[in-house]
C-alpha cells in the first residue's frame, strides 16, 4: 500500500502506510503514547483509535490528559444511560445520543419519562459503571445492521442516509448490550467516574418540527465525584443568574407566546442597556472613520442567490412570496453593504471604505433550539464591512482586533482566540481559501497572540478569527469575529481603480465587535448577575426620601444636579429600610438617602449596592464622581470606598 503523510500538532510530519489506524500512528510516535491512546482527532473530527487513515491528514492523538478526552467519556456515558434505560424499560426505542459541551443527551421514544424517573435510572447507570464492562467495537455489514433495527425507524434512517454506501458500520457492545455508533468510546464503563441526569425536554427528530417528537434526556459525566459536584455547583449558580429569570425580575425583556417564538420584546429598561451598548460601539466606529448605512429587512432572493446565501443558507431563511416574486428576510447584512459599495465608483485613494450598521437579521432556528436571548429568530448584529486593498489587510485586521480587545477589556472579560478555517459547505476556489487563511494566520502570528485552529468552522464565504470570552462562572461564549472574504467581491464584481489606472478587486472584511447584541446582552446579564456597571444600568441612582416631606428636596436634586443621569425617586410611603431593600433588589448602583438633616445641610447620604454608606456628602462631589465613573466605564460603583 502507498504511504500517506500525517501532520502532528507541532507541525512535524510522519510518513505511514495508508490504512494505518490512529493507534498505529501513536505507536510509531512512541510506545507509551500508543498504550495511552484513547481516540484521535483527524482533520478536526473526533474518531475512534481503530479508524484507518486513508489519505494525508492532520492528527491529534487523544489520551486521558487531552481536552477531547471528556467528550469521549461523555459519549460512553450516553451509552450507559441508554443501556440502563432499556434494562428498566425494554420498550424504549433509541434514536441518537451524542456528547455535548456540558455532558450528553439521548433522544428516545416509546417510553413515558419524567425527572421522577431519574433516580432509578441513575442507580442502574452506577451499577453498570461499577461492573466495569469492556466496551468493544464491532464491525457489521449494513444488511445485518438493518435487520438488527427492523423495528427502529430512527436507526434505519441513519443507516440509509449517514451510513449509506459504507461497506460496514460500527456497533459498540458492553455486557451484551449494543448500539449503532461511530464512536469513539473509552475502554470500559468503569472509566466513567461520576454521572448525573440533569433534565428532560421534547425534541424533534433531526431538529425538524415536521418530524416525530422525541424525549430528550440530558445528563453529564466526569472523571470524579469532586468534578461532578463542582459542575453542579456552577450549574446552580448559573440557574440563579439565568438571564430569562433576571430579565423578568428587572423588567428587561420578554418573549410572549402571542408574538411568536424567538422574537424578543425589549422593555424600557432593556432598551436602555442596549442603547448604551450601541453608543459605545458606535463611538469606536466613529474613531475609525466608519460610515453608517442602513439596509432593509427584506430583499428579493436574487440578491441572496448572487451572494451565495441562497445555496448555502436557504434552510435557515424566512422566505415570502410577494406578487409571485420570492423575497427573503435578511439572515446577514453583508450583501446589502456589498451592493451599496457597488453603487459607487472607487479609486485606490478612497480605500479602505468602512460601513457600519446595527442591522436586524433573521434566522429560522428550529423551535426546540430557541432559548431566551441566546438563540432567537430576530437579532441585531453590530455589523461592519470593510472594502480594502489586499496590501491593507494586515493593518485593518489588527485595528479591528484592537477594537475587540477594548470592548472585552471594558467589560472585564477574559478571552481566547481561534482561527476558523474552510467548512465543508463553502464557496470559492481552493486558491482563494488558502490565500485568505494564510493572511489571517500571518496577522495572528505577527501579533504574538496565542490562538487555536478550528478546522472547518469558518463562514461559508471565508475564514475568520473568532474571540470566545469567559464569564464570571467560567463558561465560554462565542462573541466578536473578524472574517476575510475574497468570494463576495468576486460574486458582486466589486472593483476599484488602482494607481496603475487598472481595475482591481477589493477584499471584503466582515467584523462584529459584540457578535450580536442579543447574545452579548444575555451574557452581560448573567456575567454581572444583573448588577450592571453604572454606565449601563437602566437606573443609575435612586433617591430615597426618608419621609414624604423630603420628596421636594429629592426632586430638586434630580432636576438640578442629576439631570444628566438616569435617576428615580422612591416616593412610596415605605420605611427607609424597605426602600433600600427594593433598590438593592432592582440592582441600582447608587442610592441617595435624604432626610431633614441632609435637606437642611444641602448634602446627601450615599449608599452603594454593596451596602456601604457615606454620610454628609456634598452633592457636587458626588456628581463629579458619578461623571468620572460613567465616562471611564468602570465596572463597579466605587464612590463610597473613595478616601
C-alpha positions as CSV (number, residue, x, y, z in Angstrom):
1,X,0.0,0.0,0.0
2,X,1.1,3.6,-0.6
3,X,2.3,5.9,2.2
4,X,0.4,8.9,3.5
5,X,1.7,11.9,5.4
6,X,0.3,12.6,8.9
7,X,0.9,16.1,10.2
8,X,1.2,16.3,14.0
9,X,0.2,19.2,16.3
10,X,3.8,20.5,16.4
11,X,3.9,20.8,12.6
12,X,6.1,17.7,12.2
13,X,5.2,15.1,9.6
14,X,5.2,11.4,9.7
15,X,5.0,9.0,6.8
16,X,2.9,5.9,7.5
17,X,1.3,3.2,5.4
18,X,-2.2,4.1,4.1
19,X,-4.8,2.3,6.2
20,X,-2.8,2.6,9.4
21,X,-5.0,3.3,12.4
22,X,-4.8,6.3,14.8
23,X,-3.4,3.9,17.4
24,X,-0.8,2.6,14.9
25,X,0.4,6.1,14.3
26,X,0.6,6.8,18.0
27,X,2.8,3.7,18.5
28,X,5.0,5.0,15.6
29,X,5.5,8.2,17.6
30,X,6.2,6.3,20.8
31,X,5.2,3.1,22.6
32,X,4.0,5.0,25.6
33,X,1.7,7.2,23.6
34,X,0.4,4.2,21.7
35,X,-0.5,2.5,25.0
36,X,-2.2,5.7,26.3
37,X,-4.2,6.4,23.1
38,X,-8.0,6.7,23.7
39,X,-9.1,8.3,20.4
40,X,-7.9,10.6,17.7
41,X,-8.8,14.0,16.1
42,X,-8.4,13.6,12.4
43,X,-8.7,16.9,10.4
44,X,-10.7,18.3,13.3
45,X,-13.0,15.3,13.7
46,X,-13.0,13.1,16.8
47,X,-12.6,9.5,15.7
48,X,-12.1,6.0,17.1
49,X,-8.5,5.0,17.7
50,X,-9.1,2.0,15.4
51,X,-10.2,4.1,12.4
52,X,-7.9,3.8,9.4
53,X,-6.2,6.8,7.9
54,X,-6.5,6.6,4.1
55,X,-5.1,9.9,3.0
56,X,-2.9,12.8,4.1
57,X,-4.3,14.4,7.3
58,X,-3.7,16.3,10.4
59,X,-3.8,14.2,13.5
60,X,-4.1,14.8,17.3
61,X,-3.7,11.7,19.5
62,X,-6.2,11.8,22.3
63,X,-5.2,10.5,25.7
64,X,-6.7,10.8,29.2
65,X,-4.8,14.1,29.6
66,X,-6.3,15.6,26.4
67,X,-9.1,18.2,26.3
68,X,-11.1,15.9,24.0
69,X,-11.0,13.0,26.4
70,X,-14.0,14.2,28.3
71,X,-16.1,14.2,25.2
72,X,-15.2,10.5,24.7
73,X,-16.0,9.8,28.3
74,X,-19.4,11.5,28.0
75,X,-20.2,9.7,24.8
76,X,-19.7,6.4,26.7
77,X,-21.9,7.8,29.5
78,X,-24.7,8.3,27.0
79,X,-24.4,4.6,26.1
80,X,-24.5,3.7,29.8
81,X,-27.7,5.8,30.1
82,X,-29.3,4.1,27.1
83,X,-28.4,0.6,28.4
84,X,-29.7,1.5,31.9
85,X,-32.9,2.8,30.4
86,X,-33.5,-0.3,28.3
87,X,-32.8,-2.5,31.3
88,X,-35.7,-0.7,33.2
89,X,-37.8,0.0,30.1
90,X,-37.2,-2.6,27.4
91,X,-39.8,-0.9,25.3
92,X,-37.7,2.3,25.0
93,X,-36.6,3.0,21.4
94,X,-33.3,4.7,20.9
95,X,-32.5,7.5,18.4
96,X,-29.2,9.4,18.9
97,X,-27.1,10.1,21.9
98,X,-24.1,12.4,21.3
99,X,-21.8,14.2,23.8
100,X,-22.2,17.9,24.3
101,X,-20.0,20.7,25.8
102,X,-21.5,20.1,29.2
103,X,-22.4,16.4,29.1
104,X,-24.6,14.3,26.8
105,X,-28.1,13.7,25.7
106,X,-30.1,10.8,24.3
107,X,-33.3,11.1,22.3
108,X,-35.7,8.2,23.0
109,X,-39.3,7.3,22.4
110,X,-41.7,4.6,23.3
111,X,-41.5,5.3,27.0
112,X,-43.1,7.9,29.2
113,X,-40.4,9.6,31.2
114,X,-40.2,12.4,33.7
115,X,-37.5,13.7,36.1
116,X,-39.1,11.5,38.7
117,X,-37.7,8.5,36.9
118,X,-34.1,9.8,37.1
119,X,-33.3,8.1,40.5
120,X,-33.8,4.5,39.4
121,X,-32.1,5.1,36.0
122,X,-29.1,6.7,37.7
123,X,-28.8,3.8,40.1
124,X,-28.8,1.4,37.2
125,X,-26.2,3.5,35.4
126,X,-24.0,3.4,38.5
127,X,-24.3,-0.4,38.7
128,X,-23.2,-0.6,35.0
129,X,-20.2,1.6,35.7
130,X,-19.3,-0.3,38.9
131,X,-19.3,-3.6,36.9
132,X,-16.6,-2.1,34.6
133,X,-17.9,-3.8,31.4
134,X,-15.5,-3.7,28.5
135,X,-16.7,-1.5,25.6
136,X,-16.0,-3.4,22.3
137,X,-16.2,-2.0,18.8
138,X,-17.7,-4.5,16.3
139,X,-18.0,-4.0,12.5
140,X,-21.1,-5.4,10.8
141,X,-22.4,-5.3,7.2
142,X,-25.2,-2.8,6.6
143,X,-27.8,-5.5,5.8
144,X,-27.2,-7.2,9.2
145,X,-27.4,-3.8,10.9
146,X,-30.7,-3.0,9.1
147,X,-32.1,-6.4,10.3
148,X,-31.0,-5.5,13.8
149,X,-33.1,-2.4,13.7
150,X,-36.1,-3.8,11.9
151,X,-38.4,-2.1,14.5
152,X,-36.4,1.1,14.9
153,X,-37.1,3.6,12.1
154,X,-34.6,6.1,13.5
155,X,-31.6,3.8,13.4
156,X,-32.7,2.6,10.0
157,X,-32.8,6.1,8.7
158,X,-29.2,6.7,9.9
159,X,-28.1,3.5,8.1
160,X,-29.9,4.6,5.0
161,X,-28.6,8.2,4.9
162,X,-25.5,8.8,7.0
163,X,-24.1,5.3,6.6
164,X,-25.3,4.8,3.0
165,X,-22.7,3.3,0.8
166,X,-20.4,2.2,3.6
167,X,-19.3,-1.4,3.4
168,X,-19.6,-2.0,7.2
169,X,-20.9,0.0,10.1
170,X,-19.7,0.0,13.7
171,X,-21.5,-1.0,16.8
172,X,-20.3,-0.6,20.4
173,X,-21.1,-3.5,22.7
174,X,-21.0,-3.6,26.5
175,X,-22.2,-6.6,28.6
176,X,-24.3,-7.9,25.6
177,X,-26.0,-4.5,25.0
178,X,-25.1,-2.8,21.8
179,X,-25.7,0.5,19.9
180,X,-25.0,1.6,16.4
181,X,-22.3,4.3,16.7
182,X,-19.2,5.7,15.1
183,X,-17.6,6.3,18.4
184,X,-15.1,6.9,19.9
185,X,-15.6,5.4,23.4
186,X,-13.4,4.7,26.4
187,X,-12.1,1.1,27.0
188,X,-14.7,0.2,29.7
189,X,-17.7,1.6,31.6
190,X,-15.6,1.7,34.8
191,X,-13.6,4.7,33.4
192,X,-16.7,6.9,33.9
193,X,-16.2,8.3,37.4
194,X,-19.5,10.1,38.1
195,X,-22.8,10.6,36.2
196,X,-25.9,12.7,36.8
197,X,-29.1,13.1,34.8
198,X,-30.0,16.8,34.6
199,X,-33.2,17.5,32.7
200,X,-35.7,16.3,30.2
201,X,-37.2,18.0,27.2
202,X,-39.0,17.4,23.9
203,X,-37.0,17.4,20.7
204,X,-37.9,16.9,17.0
205,X,-36.2,14.1,15.2
206,X,-33.4,15.6,13.1
207,X,-34.4,19.0,14.6
208,X,-37.2,19.3,12.0
209,X,-40.6,20.2,13.5
210,X,-42.3,18.2,10.8
211,X,-40.8,15.1,12.2
212,X,-41.6,12.9,15.2
213,X,-41.4,14.5,18.7
214,X,-38.9,12.5,20.9
215,X,-38.0,12.7,24.5
216,X,-34.5,14.2,25.1
217,X,-32.8,13.3,28.4
218,X,-29.8,15.4,29.3
219,X,-27.0,14.2,31.5
220,X,-23.4,14.8,32.3
221,X,-20.4,12.7,33.3
222,X,-17.0,13.4,34.9
223,X,-13.9,11.5,35.8
224,X,-14.6,12.0,39.6
225,X,-17.3,12.9,42.1
226,X,-15.5,16.0,43.0
227,X,-15.5,17.3,39.4
228,X,-19.2,16.5,39.1
229,X,-20.0,18.3,42.4
230,X,-18.1,21.4,41.2
231,X,-20.0,21.3,38.0
232,X,-23.4,21.0,39.7
233,X,-22.5,24.0,42.0
234,X,-21.6,26.1,38.9
235,X,-24.9,25.0,37.3
236,X,-26.8,26.0,40.5
237,X,-25.2,29.5,40.3
238,X,-25.9,29.7,36.6
239,X,-29.6,29.0,37.3
240,X,-29.7,31.8,39.8
241,X,-28.2,34.1,37.2
242,X,-30.3,32.8,34.3
243,X,-31.0,35.8,32.0
244,X,-34.6,34.8,31.5
245,X,-35.2,34.9,35.2
246,X,-33.4,38.2,35.7
247,X,-34.9,39.6,32.5
248,X,-38.3,39.2,34.1
249,X,-37.3,40.4,37.6
250,X,-35.5,43.5,36.2
251,X,-38.2,44.1,33.5
252,X,-35.6,44.0,30.7
253,X,-37.3,41.9,28.0
254,X,-40.0,39.3,27.3
255,X,-40.8,36.7,24.6
256,X,-44.5,36.2,25.0
257,X,-46.3,33.4,23.2
258,X,-48.6,35.8,21.4
259,X,-45.8,37.5,19.5
260,X,-44.1,34.2,18.4
261,X,-41.0,32.3,19.5
262,X,-37.6,33.7,19.2
263,X,-38.8,37.3,18.8
264,X,-37.9,39.2,21.9
265,X,-39.6,42.4,23.0
266,X,-37.3,44.9,24.8
267,X,-38.9,46.8,27.7
268,X,-37.6,50.4,28.5
269,X,-35.0,49.0,31.0
270,X,-33.6,46.5,28.5
271,X,-33.6,49.1,25.7
272,X,-31.7,51.5,27.9
273,X,-28.9,48.9,28.2
274,X,-28.9,48.2,24.5
275,X,-28.8,51.9,23.6
276,X,-25.7,52.3,25.8
277,X,-24.1,49.3,24.2
278,X,-24.9,50.7,20.8
279,X,-23.5,54.1,21.7
280,X,-20.3,52.6,22.9
281,X,-19.6,50.6,19.7
282,X,-20.7,53.5,17.5
283,X,-18.1,55.6,19.2
284,X,-15.5,53.1,18.4
285,X,-16.7,53.1,14.8
286,X,-16.6,56.8,14.6
287,X,-13.0,56.8,15.8
288,X,-12.0,54.6,12.9
289,X,-14.0,56.6,10.3
290,X,-16.7,54.1,9.6
291,X,-19.7,55.4,7.7
292,X,-23.1,54.4,8.9
293,X,-25.5,52.8,6.4
294,X,-28.9,51.2,6.7
295,X,-30.4,48.3,4.7
296,X,-34.0,47.0,4.7
297,X,-35.1,43.8,6.4
298,X,-36.3,42.2,3.2
299,X,-34.7,41.6,-0.2
300,X,-35.6,39.8,-3.4
301,X,-33.9,36.4,-3.3
302,X,-32.0,37.3,-6.4
303,X,-29.6,39.2,-4.0
304,X,-29.2,36.0,-1.8
305,X,-28.5,33.9,-4.9
306,X,-25.9,36.4,-6.1
307,X,-24.2,36.4,-2.6
308,X,-24.3,32.6,-2.2
309,X,-26.6,32.7,0.8
310,X,-29.5,31.1,-1.1
311,X,-27.5,27.9,-1.9
312,X,-25.7,27.7,1.4
313,X,-28.2,29.2,3.9
314,X,-31.7,28.9,2.4
315,X,-32.8,26.3,5.1
316,X,-32.2,29.0,7.7
317,X,-34.0,31.8,5.9
318,X,-37.6,33.1,6.2
319,X,-38.9,33.2,2.6
320,X,-42.0,35.1,1.4
321,X,-44.0,35.2,-1.8
322,X,-44.8,38.8,-2.8
323,X,-46.7,39.2,-6.1
324,X,-45.3,36.0,-7.5
325,X,-41.8,37.1,-6.6
326,X,-39.7,35.4,-3.9
327,X,-38.3,37.6,-1.1
328,X,-36.3,36.7,2.0
329,X,-35.8,38.3,5.4
330,X,-32.1,39.0,5.6
331,X,-30.0,36.5,7.5
332,X,-27.0,38.7,7.2
333,X,-26.2,42.3,6.4
334,X,-23.2,41.8,4.1
335,X,-24.9,41.5,0.7
336,X,-26.7,44.8,1.3
337,X,-23.4,46.5,2.1
338,X,-21.7,45.0,-0.9
339,X,-24.5,46.3,-3.1
340,X,-24.0,49.8,-1.6
341,X,-20.3,49.7,-2.4
342,X,-21.1,48.5,-5.9
343,X,-23.2,51.6,-6.5
344,X,-20.1,53.9,-6.3
345,X,-17.0,54.4,-8.4
346,X,-13.9,54.0,-6.3
347,X,-10.3,54.8,-6.6
348,X,-7.5,53.3,-4.6
349,X,-7.3,56.6,-2.8
350,X,-10.8,56.1,-1.5
351,X,-10.0,52.8,0.2
352,X,-10.5,51.4,2.7
353,X,-14.2,52.1,2.7
354,X,-15.8,51.1,6.1
355,X,-19.5,50.6,6.5
356,X,-21.3,50.1,9.9
357,X,-24.8,49.1,10.6
358,X,-26.6,47.9,13.7
359,X,-28.7,45.6,11.5
360,X,-31.5,43.4,12.4
361,X,-31.3,39.9,10.8
362,X,-33.5,36.8,10.9
363,X,-32.5,33.1,11.0
364,X,-35.0,30.3,11.1
365,X,-33.7,28.3,14.0
366,X,-35.7,25.2,15.0
367,X,-38.2,25.9,17.7
368,X,-36.6,23.4,20.1
369,X,-33.3,25.2,19.8
370,X,-34.7,28.6,20.8
371,X,-33.7,29.8,24.3
372,X,-34.2,33.2,25.7
373,X,-31.8,35.7,24.1
374,X,-29.1,33.1,23.5
375,X,-30.8,31.7,20.4
376,X,-33.5,33.7,18.7
377,X,-35.2,34.2,15.3
378,X,-34.6,38.0,15.2
379,X,-31.4,39.6,16.4
380,X,-29.2,42.6,15.8
381,X,-25.5,42.5,14.7
382,X,-23.2,45.4,15.3
383,X,-22.0,44.8,11.8
384,X,-19.1,46.3,10.0
385,X,-17.9,45.6,6.5
386,X,-14.6,47.0,5.1
387,X,-13.6,47.1,1.4
388,X,-9.8,47.2,1.3
389,X,-6.8,46.8,-0.9
390,X,-5.1,43.5,-0.5
391,X,-2.0,45.2,0.9
392,X,-4.1,46.8,3.7
393,X,-5.5,43.6,5.1
394,X,-3.0,43.2,8.0
395,X,-3.3,46.8,9.1
396,X,-7.1,46.7,9.1
397,X,-7.4,43.3,10.8
398,X,-5.0,44.5,13.5
399,X,-7.1,47.6,14.1
400,X,-10.3,45.6,14.4
401,X,-8.6,43.2,16.9
402,X,-7.6,46.3,18.9
403,X,-11.2,47.4,18.9
404,X,-12.4,44.0,20.1
405,X,-9.8,43.9,22.8
406,X,-11.0,47.3,24.0
407,X,-14.6,46.0,24.1
408,X,-13.8,42.9,26.1
409,X,-11.5,44.7,28.5
410,X,-14.1,47.3,29.2
411,X,-16.4,44.5,30.5
412,X,-13.6,42.7,32.2
413,X,-13.9,39.6,30.0
414,X,-11.0,37.2,29.5
415,X,-10.9,35.7,26.0
416,X,-9.3,33.1,23.8
417,X,-8.7,33.4,20.0
418,X,-9.1,30.9,17.3
419,X,-8.6,30.8,13.5
420,X,-11.6,29.1,11.9
421,X,-10.8,27.5,8.5
422,X,-12.8,26.4,5.5
423,X,-16.0,24.4,6.2
424,X,-17.2,21.6,4.2
425,X,-20.1,23.7,2.7
426,X,-18.4,26.8,1.2
427,X,-18.0,28.8,-1.9
428,X,-14.8,29.8,-3.8
429,X,-11.7,28.1,-5.1
430,X,-9.1,26.3,-3.1
431,X,-6.6,29.0,-4.1
432,X,-8.8,31.8,-2.7
433,X,-9.3,30.0,0.6
434,X,-5.6,29.2,1.0
435,X,-4.7,32.8,0.4
436,X,-7.3,34.1,2.9
437,X,-6.4,31.6,5.6
438,X,-2.7,32.3,5.1
439,X,-3.2,36.0,5.5
440,X,-5.2,35.7,8.7
441,X,-2.6,33.3,10.1
442,X,0.1,35.8,9.3
443,X,-1.7,38.5,11.1
444,X,-2.2,36.3,14.2
445,X,1.4,35.2,14.1
446,X,2.7,38.7,13.8
447,X,0.5,39.8,16.7
448,X,2.2,37.3,19.1
449,X,-1.3,36.4,20.2
450,X,-1.9,32.7,21.2
451,X,-4.6,31.1,19.2
452,X,-6.1,27.7,18.3
453,X,-7.0,26.5,14.9
454,X,-10.7,25.3,14.5
455,X,-10.7,23.3,11.3
456,X,-13.9,23.6,9.3
457,X,-15.5,26.3,11.5
458,X,-15.2,29.2,9.1
459,X,-18.1,31.0,7.4
460,X,-19.1,29.6,4.0
461,X,-17.6,32.6,2.2
462,X,-14.3,32.9,4.1
463,X,-12.1,32.1,7.1
464,X,-12.3,34.0,10.3
465,X,-10.7,34.9,13.6
466,X,-13.1,34.2,16.5
467,X,-13.0,35.6,20.0
468,X,-14.5,33.4,22.7
469,X,-14.8,35.0,26.2
470,X,-15.3,33.6,29.6
471,X,-17.9,34.9,32.0
472,X,-18.0,35.1,35.8
473,X,-19.0,31.4,36.1
474,X,-16.2,30.2,33.9
475,X,-18.4,29.5,30.9
476,X,-17.2,30.2,27.4
477,X,-19.2,32.1,24.8
478,X,-18.7,32.9,21.2
479,X,-18.5,36.7,20.6
480,X,-16.6,39.1,18.3
481,X,-15.4,37.9,15.0
482,X,-13.2,39.1,12.0
483,X,-13.8,37.4,8.7
484,X,-11.8,37.7,5.5
485,X,-13.8,37.4,2.3
486,X,-12.4,37.1,-1.3
487,X,-15.6,35.5,-2.5
488,X,-18.3,38.1,-2.2
489,X,-16.3,40.8,-4.0
490,X,-16.0,38.3,-6.9
491,X,-19.7,37.4,-6.9
492,X,-20.7,41.0,-6.8
493,X,-18.0,42.1,-9.3
494,X,-16.7,44.7,-6.9
495,X,-13.8,46.9,-8.1
496,X,-11.7,50.0,-7.7
497,X,-9.3,51.8,-9.9
498,X,-5.7,51.3,-8.8
499,X,-2.7,53.7,-9.1
500,X,-1.8,51.9,-12.4
501,X,-5.2,53.1,-13.7
502,X,-6.3,49.4,-14.0
503,X,-9.3,47.8,-12.4
504,X,-8.7,45.8,-9.2
505,X,-10.7,43.6,-6.9
506,X,-11.1,44.8,-3.3
507,X,-11.0,42.4,-0.3
508,X,-14.1,42.4,2.0
509,X,-13.6,42.2,5.7
510,X,-16.6,41.3,7.9
511,X,-16.4,42.2,11.6
512,X,-18.6,42.4,14.7
513,X,-17.3,43.8,18.0
514,X,-20.0,42.2,20.1
515,X,-21.2,39.4,17.8
516,X,-24.8,40.1,18.3
517,X,-26.5,42.4,20.8
518,X,-28.9,39.7,22.0
519,X,-26.2,37.1,22.8
520,X,-23.9,39.8,24.3
521,X,-26.7,41.3,26.4
522,X,-27.6,37.8,27.6
523,X,-24.0,37.1,28.7
524,X,-23.8,40.5,30.4
525,X,-27.0,39.9,32.4
526,X,-25.6,36.6,33.7
527,X,-22.0,37.7,34.0
528,X,-22.9,40.7,36.2
529,X,-25.9,38.8,37.8
530,X,-28.0,41.8,36.8
531,X,-25.6,44.2,38.6
532,X,-24.7,46.3,35.5
533,X,-21.9,48.8,35.7
534,X,-23.2,52.3,36.5
535,X,-22.8,53.5,32.9
536,X,-25.0,50.6,31.6
537,X,-27.5,50.4,34.5
538,X,-31.1,51.3,33.4
539,X,-31.4,53.2,36.7
540,X,-28.1,54.7,37.9
541,X,-29.2,56.4,41.0
542,X,-32.4,56.1,43.1
543,X,-33.2,58.9,45.6
544,X,-34.8,57.6,48.8
545,X,-36.7,60.4,50.7
546,X,-36.9,59.5,54.4
547,X,-40.4,60.9,54.5
548,X,-42.9,62.5,52.2
549,X,-41.7,65.8,53.5
550,X,-38.4,65.2,51.7
551,X,-39.8,64.4,48.3
552,X,-39.4,68.1,47.2
553,X,-35.7,68.0,48.0
554,X,-35.4,64.7,46.1
555,X,-36.9,66.3,43.0
556,X,-34.7,69.3,43.3
557,X,-31.6,67.0,43.4
558,X,-32.8,65.1,40.4
559,X,-33.7,68.0,38.3
560,X,-30.9,70.5,39.2
561,X,-27.9,68.3,39.8
562,X,-28.5,64.8,38.4
563,X,-30.4,65.6,35.2
564,X,-27.6,64.1,33.1
565,X,-28.1,60.7,34.7
566,X,-30.9,58.1,34.9
567,X,-32.4,58.8,38.3
568,X,-35.5,57.5,40.0
569,X,-37.3,58.7,43.2
570,X,-38.8,56.2,45.5
571,X,-41.9,58.2,46.6
572,X,-43.9,55.4,48.0
573,X,-44.7,55.7,51.7
574,X,-42.4,52.9,52.8
575,X,-39.8,52.7,55.6
576,X,-36.3,53.6,54.6
577,X,-35.3,50.0,55.2
578,X,-37.9,48.8,52.7
579,X,-36.9,51.4,50.1
580,X,-33.2,50.3,50.4
581,X,-34.2,46.7,50.0
582,X,-36.2,47.4,46.9
583,X,-33.4,49.4,45.3
584,X,-31.0,46.6,46.2
585,X,-33.3,44.0,44.6
586,X,-33.5,46.2,41.5
587,X,-29.7,46.2,41.3
588,X,-29.4,50.0,41.4
589,X,-25.7,51.0,41.7
590,X,-26.3,54.0,44.0
591,X,-28.9,55.1,46.5
592,X,-29.1,58.6,47.9
593,X,-30.9,58.8,51.2
594,X,-32.2,62.3,52.0
595,X,-33.9,63.3,55.3
596,X,-34.4,66.5,57.2
597,X,-30.7,66.7,58.2
598,X,-29.5,66.3,54.6
599,X,-32.1,68.8,53.3
600,X,-31.1,71.4,55.9
601,X,-27.3,71.0,55.1
602,X,-27.8,70.6,51.3
603,X,-26.0,67.3,51.4
604,X,-26.8,63.6,50.7
605,X,-26.1,60.2,52.2
606,X,-24.8,57.9,49.5
607,X,-25.2,54.1,49.7
608,X,-24.0,51.6,47.1
609,X,-25.1,48.2,46.0
610,X,-22.5,46.6,48.4
611,X,-24.5,48.2,51.3
612,X,-21.6,50.6,52.1
613,X,-22.7,54.1,53.1
614,X,-21.1,57.5,53.2
615,X,-22.9,60.4,55.0
616,X,-22.8,64.2,54.7
617,X,-21.7,64.1,51.1
618,X,-21.5,67.4,49.1
619,X,-23.8,67.0,46.1
620,X,-21.3,68.4,43.7
621,X,-18.6,65.9,44.9
622,X,-20.9,63.0,44.2
623,X,-22.0,64.3,40.8
624,X,-18.3,64.8,39.8
625,X,-17.5,61.3,40.9
626,X,-20.5,59.9,39.0
627,X,-19.5,61.7,35.8
628,X,-16.0,60.2,36.1
629,X,-17.2,56.7,36.8
630,X,-19.6,56.7,33.8
631,X,-17.1,58.3,31.5
632,X,-14.4,55.7,32.4
633,X,-17.0,52.9,32.2
634,X,-15.8,51.4,35.5
635,X,-17.3,48.0,36.2
636,X,-18.2,48.5,39.9
637,X,-19.5,51.5,41.8
638,X,-16.6,52.9,43.8
639,X,-17.7,56.2,45.4
640,X,-18.2,55.0,49.0
641,X,-14.7,53.5,49.1
642,X,-13.0,56.7,48.0
643,X,-10.8,58.4,50.6
